[in-house]
């Protein structure tokens, strides 16, 4: 009897091992595993399931020849639909030709020994975030500590190192500057401190444009063409934490035709729920203790929001604590997960996005990757790499997908706005989901 039992156990063990080996081998077969394009021979998922559209955004001088010598600056966000693309930026910077040709190496002993510029290895010549001061030469009250008046040239030289023009620029779908539309937006140049997020509600038949300004502490709703201001929330230039003031708000999102949510924000520690008339419905969030706050609802640097209109879950990027917190539509805590599970590994999430497939994507400026999670926080996939190549990522701050499945990104570090199209044969499950209920 014992021999029979031993024989049966042995057969069972062999069967289990054979099955395991078969599964492992099956995962290694062409067409299986985690490739964005199943069965592809060679290559690697550097740019994931997308192909870049080289030099999609045309120079601003194509529409404004009088701006010869000037180029785009830090890009904070991009909104794209089938006919228009709206880009937020911090004015313009002097044009610098990319590449190393004609740029002599210069030693910098005043900074430290053994240092010289430019740095090789395919690095950009300029980091646009620090080159573009917030608020530029916009008049500002002394109370606005996030936009201090320039002193001793520590914010650069106006109209030499930067110029505060064309803070919002509009393009057609092929990347050409829409001069007529951009002229309309230019009338507000002296309003902006640092426009941070641009949105159009997918449920609004009038397609009003919403812009969140972080450093001047307000939100504005415009008519579709930008010609009229419909609503202003917050008190421009004056920070605060009451119902009439914000503390550097960051991003907003629409749950349905009646409701939207606002992150407040860099200095604030709350999420605010509004109806579409701007009436405050509720808020939640307490000031945490970064960088390892674990208590539900405590936040630092509230910087990114994504909504699921089916489950009514609200996903908040608690950036200061390197985690995503999940709430119901009324602010009741549901769940959270860390974006970095290994101590010391780089991670700094700028923005999050959830499309109609229910997959949450996050942009990590330290790993230069786009990260995908299911709605419960399980890691699914990532792509992206640092550099100056078409499709390379450096400091993606705002991103999303359009109804055609294209991936759009705006970067604060290199100032680029990029369009990437789905690769032929790419697995749709590896792409950003298309927008919820968008019919335009």
Secondary structure, DSSP 8 states (H G I E B T S, - for coil): -HHHHHHHHHHHHHHHHHHHHHHHHHHTSTT-SS-SSTT--S---TTTTEEE-TT-S--GGGT-GGGTTEEE--EEEEEE-SS-EEEEES-EEE---SSSTT---EE-TTT-TT-EES--SS--S--HHHHS-TTTT----TT-GGG----TTTT--BTTTEE---SEEEE-TTS-B-HHHHHHHHTTGGG-S-EEEEEE-TT-TT--EEEEETTTTEEEEE-TTSSSEEEEES-TT---SSTT--SSEEEEEESSSSEEEEEE-SS--EEEEEETTS-EEEEE-EE--TTS--STTEESSEEEEEEETTTTEEEEEEGGGTEEEEE-TTS-EEEEEES--STT----EEEEEE-TT--EEEEETTTTEEEEE-TT--EEEEE---SSSTT--S-EEEEEE-TT--EEEEETTT--EEEEEE-TT--GGGS----TT---
